[in-house]
Structure formats: C-alpha cells, structure tokens
Amino acid sequence: MTSEIIDLTGLDGGLVGLTPAQLNDLKARIDGSLLRPGDAGWDEAVLVWNGMAAKTPALVVQPMSARDVAAAVGFARAHRLLLSIKGGGHNIGGTAIAERGLMLDMSRMREISVDPEARLAHVEPGCLLQDVDRATQAHGLATVLGFMSEVGVAGLTLGGGLGYLSRRFGWTVDNLEAVEIVTADGTIRTASRDKHADLFWAIRGAGANLGVVTRFTFRLHAVGPNVYGGLIAWPFARAQEILRAYRTITTEAPRELTAWLVMFRAPPAPFVPEAWHGQRICAMSVCYSGALDQVDAVLAPIRALGDPVVDLLAEQPYTELQSYLDASEPKGHHYYWKTEYAAELSDALLVTWQALAAACPIPEAEMGILHLGGAVGDHDDDDGAVGNRDARYALGAIGMWAPDEPGAAAFPQWIRGAWQRFRPFSTGGNYINFQTTDEDPARVQATYGANFVRLVAVKSKYDPDNLFRVNRNVSPATPAP
Ligand SMILES: Cc1cc2nc3c(=O)[nH]c(=O)nc-3n(C[C@H](O)[C@H](O)[C@H](O)COP(=O)(O)OP(=O)(O)OC[C@H]3O[C@@H](n4cnc5c(N)ncnc54)[C@H](O)[C@@H]3O)c2cc1C
C-alpha cells in the first residue's frame, strides 16, 4: 500500500502516525476497501453535498458488513483516531468528514429487503432515500423520508427525519422498529424498544452520537403508488395574501395533505413562463397522499387562490414527487441555512417573512416554511430523544450560491441576520439535521430541550470517551445543569 508513515488527526487534536504495518493490519481485518488519496474511487468517496463544508480525510474505509465496521471502530479506538461516518454525505455542516481523519464511507452497504406482509423494510446505511422509496413503493408501501431523493437514509433518520408523510406517521424515527449498531466498544448490538431500550431511545434523534448503525428496520404504511401534488406558484406581489391563506390551509388540512411554502426567484426552467424567469414568486410544494377521489375537495382552498404563475399540481407516482426537487439544490454549491421550529404563524411572523424574502440579496436563496404538526404531536415529548413534538412548522432561511458567485462572502451574514429576525417566533427548538457549518454548540442542547440531560447519560454509558464526536456532538462531559 505505502511504505511511509501516515499522519491522521487524533482524538486529542494532535497527529497520530500510522505505520505501514498498522495499516496492513487494518486491511487484513476487513473485507471492504481501504482508500488513500489518489486511489480509484477516492474523489467520489470524499465528496459531500455542501461545497462550503468540504474537507479531506487521510484514510477511507469502505466497509461491506457490520463486522468490517466493528474492525474499523476498534482500530480507531485503539489508535485514538478522529473517526467520521459518511452516509449520503448531505449533512449541511459537512459532518461526514473530519480533516485528516479516518472516514467510514458506508456506500458499499446499500442493500434493502422489504417484507410486505410484516410491512417492514430492512435497510443498510449506505442507502439513499430514492433506494428505499423505490423498493418499498414496489409494494405500494412507504415510510417517512425526506423530499430530496439523494439524501442519505442514515443521517436523516439518526437526526429524527421529516417529510411529506410526517403529518400522517410522525418523525422518521417514530417509524423505526430496530437498528443494528456498532458501539464504541466494538460490539455489534441490536437495539429496539425491548433490547437496549436506553440506547434505542437516544438513537431516535441523536443517533450519530451513539455508534455506527449498520442496519435500520422501518415500519411501512400503504401509500400511493400514485399521490397528488407538485409545485404551484403565484406572483410575489400577492405574498401577504398567499401567506395568510397558507396559514388557514395548513391549520385546517387533513393529515394526508402537506403543503410547504417557499419564496424565491423563479429559475429559468422550461415549466416557468419566460416572463417570470428571475422574478420573485411565492410557491407551495404540495403532497396529498389520501384517497384520490377526494383530491378536488382537499385542494379547493389552494386552487381558490386563482391565477397561478406555475401550476404543476397533478396525479403522479409518489417516487416522482419525492425527487422532483432534486435538481434545485445541486451537489457542490455552497449552502448556509438557519432554521427554527414554530408552533404557529402569527401576523407578525408573516409580515417578517415577506419582508425578509423581499430584501434577500442572495439570488438563489429560499425563505421556506415546512408544514408539520399532525402525527408528530401524537407522541409524548420524551418518546425518543428527538422531541420537538410541538413543531407545527419549520422556518428556514436557505442560502445557496455557486462557489464563484459575486458578493458571496457576505451571504452567510445576511442569513444570520434574517435568523435573528425570525428567531423570536421559534418554539425554542430546531432540527438538528438542518444545523449549518458554524453552529453554536448551545443549539444542540436547544434541539433536544428537556431530553438533553437523559441523552448525556446514555452517551456517557455507551461512548464515555466521545469516540463519535464528528457530528452535532452531545459530549459525555456536559455538566448537569
Ligand atoms: C438538499 C437537502 C434536502 C434535505 N431534505 C430533508 C428532508 O426532507 N427531511 C429531513 O429530515 N432532512 C432533510 N435534509 C437534512 C438531512 O436529513 C441531513 O442533511 C442528513 O444529515 C443527511 O444525511 P446523510 O446520510 O446524507 O449525511 P452525512 O453527511 O453522510 O451524515 C450526516 C451525519 O450522520 C452521521 N452518520 C451517517 N451515517 C451514519 C451511520 N450509519 N451511523 C451513525 N452515524 C451516521 C454522520 O456521522 C454525520 O454526522 C436535507 C438535506 C439536504 C442537503
């Protein structure tokens, strides 16, 4: 492989030199691959979605099995190496990679098996959302997953998970039946409500802190295969009217209807009339997954707004709805987001929202409101570490730009300023999976709220040395309040 010592970042931040013999020892213990810079597959393995969060590990292990993962975890622990895990590589903060660290790239563990009778899917951690949606929809089934098909199932699930089906079936982790996980001591465990219940509780919202998950088991529901939805948009001049109608629609909607609101500049896409290219619009992305013979009545309040600039609402396969926005947030762009959960849309918030969208200097930015509530609130707040059961909306200032965009250096500051304006409307909670590159660690605590103290206790039990720290970290050393 190499005759030289390789320097990796250690757990204490200093460098750890690995000899060729030590690397050969690791290689001999795994069936998967061990990659160094320049090896075939290296560039793809270290690519993450947010170009602004790009980092370079020193070494990549591509495990093929839980046994491989256990060997790599044992190696990292024995040599006190900074260890990171890459699922789909879509974390906004780029937490799949630590600079000069040892990275586990799970992309070679991408199998799924669906048991339609038991309504369960067993999913390996390298799967993307599209893999699971396709496999489950072949049986007319689905679990709660997000709306961009290239996102990784692992990261999304381990932070809680939300999507168009959350109002019917809760957070993604409310649909998690069990996991197989390699914990810091190298043991391969199964965790569920009955086995290692404390571990399973913590995994449901803070999973990246507890180990490397090597298999997820999801509960499935009858969905589709056809649903009704897509994008509909109006001129920004009608923003206040649309926002207020949106509040009424989302308050009265059945759980089968989810409508997300987003204000942005229309792209020069073929489905947008040319006169509107680059103009601000106020749009809703809609998914109705109920009985299709009810769709006209359910969507009537949206249609009643009249005169849309774009109307792509149509019956379509669920898998299509789950991927139609993929191209809108391309890999390698620079992204900087700030988000908060909200329990209601007050008049003051709606006025602020319109003002922020009107003033935003970032050409490709989005001011978005995700529609939650429904089944998310059916569970107790301490049913899993995920919490935030009072979230009926997620508010987001979503900054994105090409790496060479003029004036980009000032864009994160604008997003932070916007966040200060809408933060007063927050429940106090925010979604851990939407946290950005330079988040204050106090925001991790805010995410978990009253569940945080219990989470620290579980982390201290299963990962007392904080081996799993390249994430939104819950440190075992956090003092009790
Ligand atoms: C364009 C876009 C759209 C999104 N849409 C949604 C959405 O609709 N709903 C939603 O809920 N979220 C959404 N998200 C947020 C998404 O859930 C997070 O970015 C998530 O972290 C992505 O997971 P990943 O596996 O792709 O990320 P990675 O960057 O690969 O990993 C994220 C974190 O998970 C840890 N991790 C990964 N695999 C494992 C494993 N096997 N075991 C233990 N830890 C692991 C990593 O260490 C890392 O800290 C979206 C993100 C983007 C960029």
The ligand as a Gaussian input file, in Angstrom:
#p B3LYP/6-31G(d) Opt

LIG

0 1
 C      -30.930000      19.039000      -0.222000
 C      -31.313000      18.539000       1.129000
 C      -32.617000      18.187000       1.398000
 C      -32.961000      17.702000       2.664000
 N      -34.250000      17.339000       2.908000
 C      -34.579000      16.798000       4.100000
 C      -35.892000      16.333000       4.366000
 O      -36.776000      16.418000       3.527000
 N      -36.151000      15.805000       5.580000
 C      -35.193000      15.680000       6.531000
 O      -35.496000      15.174000       7.601000
 N      -33.943000      16.119000       6.313000
 C      -33.622000      16.665000       5.127000
 N      -32.351000      17.104000       4.910000
 C      -31.384000      17.080000       6.005000
 C      -30.742000      15.720000       6.107000
 O      -31.549000      14.900000       6.913000
 C      -29.359000      15.839000       6.763000
 O      -28.551000      16.654000       5.954000
 C      -28.718000      14.485000       6.992000
 O      -27.612000      14.668000       7.861000
 C      -28.271000      13.841000       5.720000
 O      -27.875000      12.525000       5.934000
 P      -26.689000      11.884000       5.070000
 O      -26.558000      10.464000       5.452000
 O      -26.880000      12.226000       3.641000
 O      -25.493000      12.767000       5.605000
 P      -23.946000      12.508000       6.062000
 O      -23.352000      13.825000       5.807000
 O      -23.394000      11.345000       5.306000
 O      -24.095000      12.139000       7.540000
 C      -24.749000      13.002000       8.447000
 C      -24.398000      12.643000       9.888000
 O      -24.880000      11.341000      10.176000
 C      -23.823000      10.511000      10.653000
 N      -23.992000       9.179000      10.072000
 C      -24.110000       8.873000       8.764000
 N      -24.257000       7.540000       8.636000
 C      -24.230000       7.018000       9.866000
 C      -24.337000       5.695000      10.390000
 N      -24.511000       4.632000       9.608000
 N      -24.264000       5.520000      11.735000
 C      -24.091000       6.567000      12.570000
 N      -23.979000       7.842000      12.127000
 C      -24.049000       8.055000      10.791000
 C      -22.550000      11.161000      10.196000
 O      -21.509000      10.901000      11.086000
 C      -22.897000      12.616000      10.153000
 O      -22.639000      13.221000      11.407000
 C      -31.982000      17.580000       3.663000
 C      -30.668000      17.930000       3.382000
 C      -30.337000      18.398000       2.135000
 C      -28.938000      18.755000       1.876000

